[in-house]
């Protein structure tokens, strides 16, 4: 029973890391939206570099999430087919769905345990490049969007994806 509990703790730790990275991605999405709107309202502001930096950070976080998901599968005794993405038992040499041969060295390397650093999201970087007027306008748009989502949830509807 103790072995099962330690595996559950490891899986829970990986899942917590995934949740933290998803929150960071959502924060970056919010920042990108505010930066883009600030550029839209004030054509003298060029925030392309800041937007690209956040997009690169999102790409890295998504790769980290994929690696953590692979580690969770490994802890559960499973692996994912690189072709069809079907979950297979670790002892399988071929995917039971599409027949792809698994590379044993790639599976071992994919689950190599690396300590995960906490995710930090810099929020204050937006202020210097955005005028006060543009920042207020961006905040108003975000608040209006939050109100629409809250109204849809209270009406029992799913919020529309952008």
DSSP file (Angstrom, degrees, kcal/mol; ACC not computed):
  #  RESIDUE AA STRUCTURE BP1 BP2  ACC     N-H-->O    O-->H-N    N-H-->O    O-->H-N    TCO  KAPPA ALPHA  PHI   PSI    X-CA   Y-CA   Z-CA
    1    1 A X     >        0   0    0      0, 0.0     4,-2.1     0, 0.0     5,-0.1   0.000 360.0 360.0 360.0 -33.5    0.0    0.0    0.0
    2    2 A X  H  >  +     0   0    0      1,-0.2     4,-2.2     2,-0.2     5,-0.2   0.869 360.0  54.0 -65.4 -36.0    2.9    2.4    0.7
    3    3 A X  H  > S+     0   0    0      1,-0.2     4,-2.1     2,-0.2    -1,-0.2   0.922 108.1  49.8 -62.9 -43.6    4.2    2.0   -2.9
    4    4 A X  H  > S+     0   0    0      1,-0.2     4,-2.3     2,-0.2    -2,-0.2   0.906 110.0  51.0 -61.1 -42.4    0.8    3.0   -4.2
    5    5 A X  H  X S+     0   0    0     -4,-2.1     4,-2.1     1,-0.2    -1,-0.2   0.895 108.9  50.3 -64.3 -40.2    0.7    6.0   -2.0
    6    6 A X  H  X S+     0   0    0     -4,-2.2     4,-2.2     2,-0.2    -1,-0.2   0.893 110.5  50.0 -67.1 -37.6    4.1    7.2   -3.1
    7    7 A X  H  X S+     0   0    0     -4,-2.1     4,-2.7     2,-0.2    -2,-0.2   0.909 110.1  50.6 -64.3 -41.0    3.1    6.9   -6.7
    8    8 A X  H  X S+     0   0    0     -4,-2.3     4,-2.7     1,-0.2    -2,-0.2   0.881 109.7  50.7 -64.0 -37.4    0.0    8.9   -6.1
    9    9 A X  H  X S+     0   0    0     -4,-2.1     4,-2.3     2,-0.2    -1,-0.2   0.908 111.0  48.1 -66.2 -41.1    2.0   11.6   -4.4
   10   10 A X  H  X S+     0   0    0     -4,-2.2     4,-2.4     2,-0.2    -2,-0.2   0.932 113.7  47.0 -63.9 -45.3    4.4   11.7   -7.3
   11   11 A X  H  X S+     0   0    0     -4,-2.7     4,-2.7     1,-0.2    -2,-0.2   0.913 111.8  50.6 -62.7 -42.8    1.4   11.9   -9.8
   12   12 A X  H  X S+     0   0    0     -4,-2.7     4,-2.2     2,-0.2    -1,-0.2   0.885 109.7  51.1 -62.7 -38.2   -0.2   14.6   -7.6
   13   13 A X  H  X S+     0   0    0     -4,-2.3     4,-2.1     2,-0.2    -2,-0.2   0.925 111.3  47.2 -64.7 -44.3    3.0   16.6   -7.6
   14   14 A X  H  X S+     0   0    0     -4,-2.4     4,-2.2     1,-0.2    -2,-0.2   0.912 112.0  50.8 -61.8 -42.2    3.3   16.3  -11.4
   15   15 A X  H  X S+     0   0    0     -4,-2.7     4,-2.7     1,-0.2    -2,-0.2   0.877 108.1  52.2 -64.8 -37.2   -0.4   17.4  -11.7
   16   16 A X  H  X S+     0   0    0     -4,-2.2     4,-2.4     2,-0.2    -1,-0.2   0.904 109.0  50.5 -64.1 -40.6    0.2   20.4   -9.5
   17   17 A X  H  X S+     0   0    0     -4,-2.1     4,-2.1     2,-0.2    -2,-0.2   0.899 110.4  49.8 -63.6 -39.9    3.1   21.4  -11.7
   18   18 A X  H  X S+     0   0    0     -4,-2.2     4,-2.5     2,-0.2    -2,-0.2   0.934 110.1  50.4 -63.0 -45.6    0.9   21.1  -14.7
   19   19 A X  H  X S+     0   0    0     -4,-2.7     4,-2.2     1,-0.2    -2,-0.2   0.898 110.0  50.4 -60.2 -41.1   -1.8   23.2  -13.1
   20   20 A X  H  X S+     0   0    0     -4,-2.4     4,-2.0     1,-0.2    -1,-0.2   0.902 111.4  48.2 -63.0 -40.9    0.7   25.9  -12.2
   21   21 A X  H  X S+     0   0    0     -4,-2.1     4,-2.4     2,-0.2    -2,-0.2   0.870 109.4  52.5 -69.5 -36.3    2.0   26.0  -15.8
   22   22 A X  H  X S+     0   0    0     -4,-2.5     4,-2.5     2,-0.2    -2,-0.2   0.909 109.2  50.0 -65.3 -41.3   -1.6   26.2  -17.2
   23   23 A X  H  X S+     0   0    0     -4,-2.2     4,-2.1     2,-0.2    -2,-0.2   0.899 110.3  50.6 -62.8 -39.3   -2.3   29.2  -14.9
   24   24 A X  H  X S+     0   0    0     -4,-2.0     4,-2.4     2,-0.2    -2,-0.2   0.908 109.2  51.0 -64.5 -41.2    0.9   30.8  -16.1
   25   25 A X  H  X S+     0   0    0     -4,-2.4     4,-2.5     1,-0.2    -2,-0.2   0.927 109.7  50.0 -61.2 -44.8   -0.2   30.2  -19.7
   26   26 A X  H  X S+     0   0    0     -4,-2.5     4,-2.2     1,-0.2    -1,-0.2   0.885 109.9  51.2 -61.7 -38.1   -3.5   31.8  -19.0
   27   27 A X  H  X S+     0   0    0     -4,-2.1     4,-2.4     2,-0.2    -1,-0.2   0.910 109.5  49.6 -65.2 -41.9   -1.7   34.8  -17.4
   28   28 A X  H  X S+     0   0    0     -4,-2.4     4,-2.8     2,-0.2    -2,-0.2   0.900 108.5  53.5 -63.1 -40.2    0.4   35.1  -20.5
   29   29 A X  H  X S+     0   0    0     -4,-2.5     4,-2.3     2,-0.2    -2,-0.2   0.927 109.6  48.4 -59.6 -44.4   -2.7   35.0  -22.7
   30   30 A X  H  X S+     0   0    0     -4,-2.2     4,-2.3     1,-0.2    -2,-0.2   0.923 112.1  48.9 -60.5 -44.6   -4.2   37.9  -20.7
   31   31 A X  H  X S+     0   0    0     -4,-2.4     4,-2.7     1,-0.2     5,-0.2   0.905 109.9  51.4 -63.3 -41.6   -1.0   39.9  -21.0
   32   32 A X  H  X S+     0   0    0     -4,-2.8     4,-2.9     1,-0.2     5,-0.2   0.915 109.9  50.3 -62.1 -42.5   -0.8   39.3  -24.7
   33   33 A X  H  X S+     0   0    0     -4,-2.3     4,-2.4    -5,-0.2    -2,-0.2   0.913 111.8  46.8 -62.1 -43.2   -4.4   40.5  -25.1
   34   34 A X  H  X S+     0   0    0     -4,-2.3     4,-2.4     2,-0.2    -2,-0.2   0.914 114.0  47.9 -65.8 -42.2   -3.7   43.6  -23.1
   35   35 A X  H  X S+     0   0    0     -4,-2.7     4,-2.2     2,-0.2    -2,-0.2   0.928 112.6  48.4 -63.7 -44.4   -0.5   44.4  -25.0
   36   36 A X  H  X S+     0   0    0     -4,-2.9     4,-2.2     1,-0.2    -2,-0.2   0.918 112.6  48.0 -63.5 -42.8   -2.3   43.8  -28.4
   37   37 A X  H  X S+     0   0    0     -4,-2.4     4,-2.4    -5,-0.2    -1,-0.2   0.892 108.9  54.1 -65.9 -37.7   -5.2   46.0  -27.4
   38   38 A X  H  X S+     0   0    0     -4,-2.4     4,-1.7     1,-0.2    -1,-0.2   0.904 110.4  46.8 -62.0 -39.9   -2.8   48.7  -26.2
   39   39 A X  H  < S+     0   0    0     -4,-2.2     6,-0.2     1,-0.2    -1,-0.2   0.868 110.5  53.6 -68.8 -35.5   -1.1   48.7  -29.6
   40   40 A X  H  < S+     0   0    0     -4,-2.2     3,-0.2     1,-0.2    -2,-0.2   0.896 113.3  41.9 -64.7 -40.7   -4.5   48.8  -31.3
   41   41 A X  H  < S+     0   0    0     -4,-2.4     2,-0.4     1,-0.3    -1,-0.2   0.753 123.5  36.9 -81.0 -23.6   -5.5   51.9  -29.4
   42   42 A X    ><  -     0   0    0     -4,-1.7     3,-2.1    -5,-0.2    -1,-0.3  -0.868  65.3-168.6-131.8  98.1   -2.2   53.7  -29.6
   43   43 A X  T 3  S+     0   0    0     -2,-0.4    -1,-0.1     1,-0.3    -4,-0.1   0.628  83.7  68.7 -64.0 -13.4   -0.5   53.1  -33.0
   44   44 A X  T 3  S+     0   0    0      2,-0.0     2,-0.5     0, 0.0    -1,-0.3   0.580  83.7  86.9 -80.4  -9.3    2.7   54.7  -31.6
   45   45 A X    <   -     0   0    0     -3,-2.1     2,-0.6    -6,-0.2    -3,-0.1  -0.802  59.4-167.6 -95.5 127.1    3.2   51.7  -29.3
   46   46 A X        +     0   0    0     -2,-0.5     3,-0.2     1,-0.1     4,-0.1  -0.934  18.8 161.0-115.0 108.9    5.1   48.7  -30.7
   47   47 A X     >  +     0   0    0     -2,-0.6     4,-2.6     1,-0.1     5,-0.2   0.119  36.8 115.4-112.9  19.3    4.7   45.7  -28.4
   48   48 A X  H  > S+     0   0    0      1,-0.2     4,-2.8     2,-0.2     5,-0.2   0.899  77.0  51.1 -57.1 -43.5    5.7   43.0  -30.9
   49   49 A X  H  > S+     0   0    0      1,-0.2     4,-2.2     2,-0.2    -1,-0.2   0.914 111.7  46.9 -61.8 -43.8    8.8   42.1  -29.0
   50   50 A X  H  > S+     0   0    0      2,-0.2     4,-2.0     1,-0.2    -1,-0.2   0.895 113.4  48.5 -66.2 -40.4    6.9   41.7  -25.7
   51   51 A X  H  X S+     0   0    0     -4,-2.6     4,-2.4     2,-0.2    -2,-0.2   0.934 111.8  49.2 -65.3 -45.1    4.1   39.7  -27.4
   52   52 A X  H  X S+     0   0    0     -4,-2.8     4,-2.4    -5,-0.2    -2,-0.2   0.883 108.7  53.7 -61.6 -38.8    6.7   37.4  -29.1
   53   53 A X  H  X S+     0   0    0     -4,-2.2     4,-2.0    -5,-0.2    -1,-0.2   0.921 110.6  46.0 -62.0 -43.9    8.5   36.9  -25.8
   54   54 A X  H  X S+     0   0    0     -4,-2.0     4,-2.3     2,-0.2    -2,-0.2   0.878 110.7  53.3 -67.7 -37.4    5.3   35.8  -24.1
   55   55 A X  H  X S+     0   0    0     -4,-2.4     4,-2.3     2,-0.2    -2,-0.2   0.907 108.6  50.0 -62.9 -41.2    4.4   33.5  -27.0
   56   56 A X  H  X S+     0   0    0     -4,-2.4     4,-2.2     2,-0.2    -2,-0.2   0.899 109.6  51.5 -62.9 -40.1    7.8   31.9  -26.7
   57   57 A X  H  X S+     0   0    0     -4,-2.0     4,-2.3     2,-0.2    -2,-0.2   0.901 109.1  50.6 -63.1 -40.6    7.2   31.4  -22.9
   58   58 A X  H  X S+     0   0    0     -4,-2.3     4,-2.5     2,-0.2    -2,-0.2   0.916 108.3  52.3 -62.9 -43.2    3.9   29.8  -23.7
   59   59 A X  H  X S+     0   0    0     -4,-2.3     4,-1.8     1,-0.2    -2,-0.2   0.913 110.8  47.5 -59.5 -43.7    5.5   27.4  -26.2
   60   60 A X  H  X S+     0   0    0     -4,-2.2     4,-2.2     1,-0.2    -1,-0.2   0.899 111.4  50.4 -64.0 -41.1    8.1   26.4  -23.5
   61   61 A X  H  X S+     0   0    0     -4,-2.3     4,-2.4     1,-0.2    -2,-0.2   0.886 108.4  52.4 -65.3 -38.8    5.4   25.9  -20.9
   62   62 A X  H  X S+     0   0    0     -4,-2.5     4,-2.2     2,-0.2    -1,-0.2   0.884 109.3  49.7 -65.2 -37.3    3.3   23.7  -23.3
   63   63 A X  H  X S+     0   0    0     -4,-1.8     4,-2.2     2,-0.2    -2,-0.2   0.914 110.3  50.7 -65.2 -42.3    6.4   21.5  -23.9
   64   64 A X  H  X S+     0   0    0     -4,-2.2     4,-2.3     1,-0.2    -2,-0.2   0.897 109.4  51.2 -61.2 -40.3    6.9   21.2  -20.1
   65   65 A X  H  X S+     0   0    0     -4,-2.4     4,-2.5     2,-0.2    -1,-0.2   0.914 108.7  50.8 -63.7 -43.1    3.3   20.2  -19.7
   66   66 A X  H  X S+     0   0    0     -4,-2.2     4,-1.9     1,-0.2    -1,-0.2   0.909 110.2  49.9 -61.4 -41.6    3.6   17.5  -22.4
   67   67 A X  H  X S+     0   0    0     -4,-2.2     4,-1.9     1,-0.2    -1,-0.2   0.905 110.9  49.3 -62.8 -41.6    6.7   16.2  -20.6
   68   68 A X  H  X S+     0   0    0     -4,-2.3     4,-2.3     1,-0.2    -2,-0.2   0.882 108.0  53.7 -66.4 -37.7    4.9   16.1  -17.3
   69   69 A X  H  X S+     0   0    0     -4,-2.5     4,-2.2     1,-0.2    -1,-0.2   0.880 107.7  51.1 -63.5 -36.8    2.0   14.2  -18.8
   70   70 A X  H  X S+     0   0    0     -4,-1.9     4,-2.4     2,-0.2    -1,-0.2   0.900 109.2  50.7 -65.2 -40.8    4.4   11.6  -20.2
   71   71 A X  H  X S+     0   0    0     -4,-1.9     4,-2.3     2,-0.2    -2,-0.2   0.886 108.7  51.5 -64.5 -38.7    5.8   11.2  -16.7
   72   72 A X  H  X S+     0   0    0     -4,-2.3     4,-1.5     2,-0.2    -2,-0.2   0.931 109.8  49.5 -63.6 -44.7    2.3   10.8  -15.2
   73   73 A X  H  <>S+     0   0    0     -4,-2.2     5,-3.2     1,-0.2     4,-0.3   0.918 109.6  52.0 -59.0 -43.0    1.6    8.1  -17.8
   74   74 A X  H ><5S+     0   0    0     -4,-2.4     3,-1.5     1,-0.2    -1,-0.2   0.908 106.7  52.6 -61.1 -42.3    4.9    6.4  -16.9
   75   75 A X  H 3<5S+     0   0    0     -4,-2.3    -1,-0.2     1,-0.3    -2,-0.2   0.813 109.3  50.7 -62.8 -28.8    4.0    6.4  -13.2
   76   76 A X  T 3<5S-     0   0    0     -4,-1.5    -1,-0.3    -3,-0.3    -2,-0.2   0.445 124.3-105.9 -86.6  -0.7    0.7    4.7  -14.2
   77   77 A X  T < 5S+     0   0    0     -3,-1.5    13,-1.8    -4,-0.3     2,-0.3   0.759  84.0 112.4  83.2  25.8    2.6    2.1  -16.2
   78   78 A X  E   < -A   89   0A   0     -5,-3.2    -1,-0.3    11,-0.3     2,-0.3  -0.827  44.9-165.4-127.0 164.3    1.6    3.5  -19.5
   79   79 A X  E     -A   88   0A   0      9,-2.8     9,-3.5    -2,-0.3     2,-0.4  -0.960  23.0-118.8-143.3 160.6    3.2    5.3  -22.5
   80   80 A X  E     -A   87   0A   0     -2,-0.3     2,-0.3     7,-0.2     7,-0.2  -0.845  23.8-119.4-107.0 135.5    1.8    7.2  -25.4
   81   81 A X     >  -     0   0    0      5,-2.5     4,-1.4    -2,-0.4    21,-0.0  -0.542  16.4-143.8 -68.3 130.4    2.2    6.3  -29.1
   82   82 A X  T  4 S+     0   0    0     -2,-0.3    -1,-0.1     2,-0.1    20,-0.0   0.696  95.8  43.5 -71.1 -16.8    4.1    9.0  -30.9
   83   83 A X  T  4 S+     0   0    0      3,-0.1    -1,-0.1     1,-0.0    -2,-0.0   0.922 131.6  13.7 -92.4 -55.8    2.0    8.5  -34.0
   84   84 A X  T  4 S-     0   0    0      2,-0.1    -2,-0.1    16,-0.0    -1,-0.0   0.480  91.0-128.5-105.0  -3.5   -1.7    8.0  -32.9
   85   85 A X     <  +     0   0    0     -4,-1.4     2,-0.2     1,-0.2    -3,-0.1   0.659  54.1 152.1  66.8  18.8   -1.3    9.3  -29.3
   86   86 A X        -     0   0    0     -6,-0.1    -5,-2.5     1,-0.1     2,-0.4  -0.587  48.8-116.5 -80.0 141.6   -3.0    6.2  -27.9
   87   87 A X  E     +A   80   0A   0     -2,-0.2     2,-0.3    -7,-0.2    -7,-0.2  -0.646  39.2 179.4 -80.1 132.5   -2.0    5.1  -24.3
   88   88 A X  E     -A   79   0A   0     -9,-3.5    -9,-2.8    -2,-0.4     2,-0.1  -0.896  34.4 -93.9-129.4 157.4   -0.3    1.7  -24.2
   89   89 A X  E >   -A   78   0A   0     -2,-0.3     3,-1.6   -11,-0.2   -11,-0.3  -0.427  37.0-118.2 -68.6 148.8    1.2   -0.4  -21.4
   90   90 A X  T 3  S+     0   0    0    -13,-1.8    -1,-0.1     1,-0.3   -12,-0.1   0.821 110.9  58.9 -58.7 -33.6    4.9    0.0  -20.9
   91   91 A X  T 3  S+     0   0    0    -14,-0.3    -1,-0.3     2,-0.0     2,-0.2   0.621  81.9 105.2 -76.5 -10.3    5.8   -3.6  -21.7
   92   92 A X    <   -     0   0    0     -3,-1.6     3,-0.1     1,-0.1    -4,-0.1  -0.485  51.5-166.2 -71.1 137.1    4.2   -3.3  -25.2
   93   93 A X  S    S+     0   0    0     -2,-0.2     9,-3.3     1,-0.1     2,-0.3   0.650  76.9  37.5 -92.0 -20.2    6.8   -3.1  -28.0
   94   94 A X  B    S-B  101   0B   0      7,-0.3     2,-0.3   -13,-0.0     7,-0.2  -0.951  93.4-101.3-131.0 149.7    4.1   -2.0  -30.6
   95   95 A X     >  -     0   0    0      5,-2.4     4,-1.3    -2,-0.3    -7,-0.1  -0.529  25.7-143.9 -67.2 131.1    1.1    0.3  -30.3
   96   96 A X  T  4 S+     0   0    0     -2,-0.3    -1,-0.1     1,-0.2    -8,-0.0   0.688  95.6  43.9 -73.0 -15.9   -2.0   -1.9  -30.0
   97   97 A X  T  4 S+     0   0    0      3,-0.1    -1,-0.2   -11,-0.1    -2,-0.0   0.902 132.1  11.1 -93.1 -50.7   -4.0    0.6  -32.2
   98   98 A X  T  4 S-     0   0    0      2,-0.1    -2,-0.1   -12,-0.1    -1,-0.0   0.576  92.3-122.4-110.6 -10.9   -1.7    1.6  -35.1
   99   99 A X     <  +     0   0    0     -4,-1.3    -3,-0.1     1,-0.2     2,-0.1   0.535  50.4 159.7  85.4   5.9    1.1   -0.9  -34.8
  100  100 A X        -     0   0    0     -6,-0.1    -5,-2.4     1,-0.1     2,-0.3  -0.409  42.8-120.4 -64.2 134.8    4.0    1.6  -34.5
  101  101 A X  B     -B   94   0B   0     -7,-0.2     2,-0.3    -2,-0.1    -7,-0.3  -0.615  26.3-130.1 -77.0 132.6    7.1    0.1  -33.0
  102  102 A X        -     0   0    0     -9,-3.3     2,-0.7    -2,-0.3     3,-0.1  -0.637   9.1-131.4 -84.9 141.2    8.2    1.8  -29.8
  103  103 A X     >  -     0   0    0     -2,-0.3     4,-1.8     1,-0.2     5,-0.2  -0.841  13.8-156.6 -90.3 113.8   11.8    3.0  -29.3
  104  104 A X  H  > S+     0   0    0     -2,-0.7     4,-1.8     1,-0.2    -1,-0.2   0.854  90.8  50.7 -63.5 -36.8   12.8    1.7  -25.9
  105  105 A X  H  > S+     0   0    0      1,-0.2     4,-2.2     2,-0.2    -1,-0.2   0.858 108.0  52.7 -71.6 -33.8   15.6    4.3  -25.5
  106  106 A X  H  > S+     0   0    0      2,-0.2     4,-2.0     1,-0.2    -1,-0.2   0.890 108.7  50.5 -67.9 -38.1   13.2    7.2  -26.3
  107  107 A X  H  X S+     0   0    0     -4,-1.8     4,-1.2     2,-0.2    -2,-0.2   0.923 111.7  47.3 -65.1 -43.6   10.7    6.0  -23.7
  108  108 A X  H  < S+     0   0    0     -4,-1.8     3,-0.3     1,-0.2    -2,-0.2   0.900 113.7  47.5 -65.0 -40.4   13.4    5.8  -21.0
  109  109 A X  H >< S+     0   0    0     -4,-2.2     3,-1.0     1,-0.2    -1,-0.2   0.843 106.4  58.7 -69.2 -33.2   14.8    9.3  -21.9
  110  110 A X  H 3< S+     0   0    0     -4,-2.0    -1,-0.2     1,-0.2    -2,-0.2   0.808 108.6  43.9 -67.5 -29.5   11.3   10.8  -21.9
  111  111 A X  T 3< S+     0   0    0     -4,-1.2    -1,-0.2    -3,-0.3    -2,-0.2   0.307  77.7 137.1-101.2   9.9   10.6    9.9  -18.3
  112  112 A X    <   -     0   0    0     -3,-1.0     2,-0.4    -4,-0.2   -41,-0.1  -0.368  62.2-114.7 -56.2 128.3   14.0   10.9  -17.0
  113  113 A X        +     0   0    0     -2,-0.1     2,-0.4   -42,-0.0    -1,-0.1  -0.544  40.2 176.2 -77.2 122.2   13.3   12.7  -13.7
  114  114 A X        -     0   0    0     -2,-0.4     2,-0.2    -3,-0.0     0, 0.0  -0.980  35.5-112.2-121.8 136.0   14.2   16.4  -13.8
  115  115 A X        -     0   0    0     -2,-0.4     2,-0.5     1,-0.1    -2,-0.0  -0.499  34.0-133.0 -67.3 134.0   13.5   18.7  -10.9
  116  116 A X        -     0   0    0     -2,-0.2     2,-0.2     3,-0.0    -1,-0.1  -0.750  11.2-139.7 -92.6 130.7   10.9   21.3  -12.0
  117  117 A X        -     0   0    0     -2,-0.5     2,-0.0     1,-0.1    -1,-0.0  -0.613  32.7 -97.4 -83.2 147.2   11.5   24.9  -11.2
  118  118 A X        -     0   0    0     -2,-0.2     2,-0.5     1,-0.1    -1,-0.1  -0.343  40.2-113.8 -63.7 146.6    8.5   26.9  -10.0
  119  119 A X        -     0   0    0   -102,-0.1     2,-0.4    -3,-0.1    -1,-0.1  -0.697  32.9-170.7 -86.1 127.3    6.8   28.9  -12.8
  120  120 A X        -     0   0    0     -2,-0.5     2,-0.5     2,-0.0   -96,-0.0  -0.972   5.9-161.0-120.5 134.3    7.1   32.7  -12.4
  121  121 A X        -     0   0    0     -2,-0.4     2,-0.7   -94,-0.0    -2,-0.0  -0.959  12.6-141.9-116.9 123.3    5.1   35.1  -14.6
  122  122 A X        +     0   0    0     -2,-0.5     4,-0.0     1,-0.2    -2,-0.0  -0.742  28.3 165.8 -84.9 118.2    6.3   38.7  -14.9
  123  123 A X    >   +     0   0    0     -2,-0.7     3,-1.2     1,-0.1     4,-0.3   0.751  63.2  68.0-101.8 -31.3    3.2   40.9  -14.9
  124  124 A X  G >  S+     0   0    0      1,-0.3     3,-0.7     2,-0.1     4,-0.4   0.558  77.3  85.1 -72.1  -7.6    4.7   44.4  -14.3
  125  125 A X  G 3  S+     0   0    0      1,-0.2     4,-0.4     2,-0.1    -1,-0.3   0.714  79.4  65.1 -68.3 -19.5    6.5   44.5  -17.7
  126  126 A X  G X> S+     0   0    0     -3,-1.2     3,-0.9     1,-0.2     4,-0.6   0.856  85.3  72.6 -72.0 -35.6    3.4   45.8  -19.5
  127  127 A X  G X4 S+     0   0    0     -3,-0.7     3,-1.1    -4,-0.3    -1,-0.2   0.842  89.9  53.8 -55.5 -46.8    3.2   49.1  -17.7
  128  128 A X  G 34 S+     0   0    0     -4,-0.4    -1,-0.2     1,-0.2    -2,-0.1   0.802 111.0  44.9 -64.4 -28.3    6.2   51.0  -19.3
  129  129 A X  G <4 S+     0   0    0     -3,-0.9     2,-0.5    -4,-0.4    -1,-0.2   0.517 102.9  73.8 -94.0  -4.2    5.2   50.5  -22.9
  130  130 A X  S << S-     0   0    0     -3,-1.1   -91,-0.0    -4,-0.6   -95,-0.0  -0.924  77.4-128.3-116.4 131.2    1.4   51.3  -22.6
  131  131 A X     >  -     0   0    0     -2,-0.5     4,-2.6   -93,-0.1     5,-0.2  -0.319  28.0-112.2 -68.9 158.9    0.0   54.8  -22.1
  132  132 A X  H  > S+     0   0    0      1,-0.2     4,-2.4     2,-0.2     5,-0.2   0.898 118.4  51.4 -58.8 -41.3   -2.4   55.3  -19.2
  133  133 A X  H  > S+     0   0    0      1,-0.2     4,-2.1     2,-0.2    -1,-0.2   0.915 111.7  45.7 -63.7 -43.6   -5.3   55.9  -21.6
  134  134 A X  H  > S+     0   0    0      2,-0.2     4,-2.4     1,-0.2    -1,-0.2   0.884 111.6  52.3 -67.8 -38.4   -4.5   52.7  -23.5
  135  135 A X  H  X S+     0   0    0     -4,-2.6     4,-2.5     2,-0.2    -2,-0.2   0.910 109.5  49.1 -64.5 -41.9   -4.1   50.7  -20.3
  136  136 A X  H  X S+     0   0    0     -4,-2.4     4,-2.2     1,-0.2    -1,-0.2   0.912 111.5  49.7 -63.3 -41.6   -7.5   51.9  -19.0
  137  137 A X  H  X S+     0   0    0     -4,-2.1     4,-1.9     2,-0.2    -2,-0.2   0.905 110.9  49.5 -63.8 -41.0   -9.1   51.0  -22.3
  138  138 A X  H  X S+     0   0    0     -4,-2.4     4,-2.2     1,-0.2    -2,-0.2   0.912 110.4  50.4 -64.1 -42.5   -7.6   47.5  -22.1
  139  139 A X  H  X S+     0   0    0     -4,-2.5     4,-2.7     1,-0.2    -1,-0.2   0.884 108.3  53.1 -63.0 -38.3   -8.8   47.0  -18.6
  140  140 A X  H  X S+     0   0    0     -4,-2.2     4,-2.4     2,-0.2    -1,-0.2   0.895 108.8  49.4 -63.7 -40.0  -12.3   48.1  -19.6
  141  141 A X  H  X S+     0   0    0     -4,-1.9     4,-2.3     2,-0.2    -2,-0.2   0.917 112.1  47.9 -65.4 -43.0  -12.3   45.5  -22.4
  142  142 A X  H  X S+     0   0    0     -4,-2.2     4,-2.5     2,-0.2    -2,-0.2   0.920 112.5  48.8 -63.7 -43.7  -11.1   42.7  -20.0
  143  143 A X  H  X S+     0   0    0     -4,-2.7     4,-2.1     2,-0.2    -2,-0.2   0.896 110.8  50.6 -63.6 -40.0  -13.8   43.7  -17.4
  144  144 A X  H  X S+     0   0    0     -4,-2.4     4,-1.9     2,-0.2    -1,-0.2   0.904 110.9  49.0 -63.8 -40.8  -16.5   43.7  -20.1
  145  145 A X  H  X S+     0   0    0     -4,-2.3     4,-2.2     2,-0.2    -2,-0.2   0.898 109.6  51.7 -64.6 -40.7  -15.4   40.3  -21.2
  146  146 A X  H  X S+     0   0    0     -4,-2.5     4,-2.7     1,-0.2    -2,-0.2   0.885 108.5  52.1 -62.2 -38.6  -15.4   39.0  -17.5
  147  147 A X  H  X S+     0   0    0     -4,-2.1     4,-2.4     2,-0.2    -1,-0.2   0.895 109.0  49.5 -65.2 -40.2  -19.0   40.3  -17.2
  148  148 A X  H  X S+     0   0    0     -4,-1.9     4,-2.4     2,-0.2    -2,-0.2   0.916 112.6  47.3 -64.6 -43.1  -20.1   38.5  -20.3
  149  149 A X  H  X S+     0   0    0     -4,-2.2     4,-2.4     2,-0.2    -2,-0.2   0.926 112.8  49.0 -64.0 -45.0  -18.5   35.2  -19.0
  150  150 A X  H  X S+     0   0    0     -4,-2.7     4,-2.4     1,-0.2    -2,-0.2   0.900 111.9  49.2 -61.6 -41.1  -20.1   35.7  -15.6
  151  151 A X  H  X S+     0   0    0     -4,-2.4     4,-1.6     2,-0.2    -1,-0.2   0.909 111.2  49.1 -65.2 -42.2  -23.5   36.3  -17.1
  152  152 A X  H  <>S+     0   0    0     -4,-2.4     5,-2.8     1,-0.2     4,-0.3   0.888 112.0  48.9 -64.7 -39.1  -23.2   33.3  -19.4
  153  153 A X  H ><5S+     0   0    0     -4,-2.4     3,-1.3     1,-0.2    -2,-0.2   0.916 110.3  50.0 -67.5 -42.5  -22.2   31.1  -16.4
  154  154 A X  H 3<5S+     0   0    0     -4,-2.4    -1,-0.2     1,-0.3    -2,-0.2   0.801 109.0  53.1 -67.3 -27.0  -25.1   32.4  -14.3
  155  155 A X  T 3<5S-     0   0    0     -4,-1.6    -1,-0.3    -5,-0.2    -2,-0.2   0.491 120.5-111.7 -83.1  -3.3  -27.5   31.7  -17.2
  156  156 A X  T < 5S+     0   0    0     -3,-1.3     2,-0.3     1,-0.3    -3,-0.2   0.596  75.7 129.5  85.4  11.0  -26.1   28.1  -17.3
  157  157 A X      < -     0   0    0     -5,-2.8     2,-0.4    -6,-0.2    -1,-0.3  -0.661  63.2-113.9 -96.7 154.4  -24.4   28.5  -20.6
  158  158 A X        -     0   0    0     -2,-0.3     3,-0.1    -3,-0.1     2,-0.0  -0.707  40.5-107.6 -80.2 135.6  -20.9   27.7  -21.5
  159  159 A X        -     0   0    0     -2,-0.4     2,-0.2     1,-0.1   -10,-0.1  -0.375  38.3-106.7 -63.4 143.4  -18.8   30.8  -22.3
  160  160 A X        -     0   0    0      1,-0.1     2,-0.2     2,-0.0    -1,-0.1  -0.474  31.4-119.8 -71.6 139.1  -18.0   31.1  -26.0
  161  161 A X              0   0    0     -2,-0.2    -1,-0.1     1,-0.1    -3,-0.0  -0.575 360.0 360.0 -78.9 142.4  -14.4   30.4  -26.9
  162  162 A X              0   0    0     -2,-0.2    -1,-0.1     0, 0.0    -2,-0.0   0.452 360.0 360.0 -84.7 360.0  -12.5   33.3  -28.6
